[in-house]
């Protein structure tokens, strides 16, 4: 990697790390320069401001997500259940660390980047999820009576709501405390519940015959 590209990559890694930890509003160019051990003047030579750093760091995240998901979807040697699980695991590993406060920050202080990210998630994550479910139906692995659009919306709604502090705050205290789990687990468990249901095999048979 050329020296300039290498430095830019290190800057973006450091900026993204701080954005995830502190949010966009509370991260300063001083913080980023300090973490990198470089002067703010040098940092400005590469990026004109915090907004540009935010946009560029999300571009890197999106590029990684696209490459990983496409590699899974295009692999003819991976079974459908493994494709589904692997795709959602990749989505969770890259999107899970983005905490609710950063999403709030983006909506309020960087609306263009927020809209771009939201559109990307809709197109790359949810559209791919639907394509996989359609593939599952064609292979006889997903119940054809299930509306796949509803499944995608259920998953998306569950994940987005569970990442929203305002949504969580309306529940009783014990339920809120019980939701203190890593964000990546929210993605994973939301699809596991949709994928497997909440019933044991024995209970599922009883439910089906009730």
Buried (B, 14 or more C-beta within 10 A) or exposed (E): EEEEEEBBEBBBBBBBBBBBEBBBBEBEBEBBBBBBEBEEEEBEEBBEEBBEBBBBBBBBBBEEBBEBBEEBBEEEEBEBEEBBBBBBBBBBBBBBBBBBBBBBBBEEBBEEBBEBBBEBBEEBBBEBBBBBBEBBBEEEEBEEEEEBEEBBEBBBEBBBEBBEEEEBEEEEEEEEEEEEEEBBEBBBBBBBEBBEEEEEEEEEEEEEEE
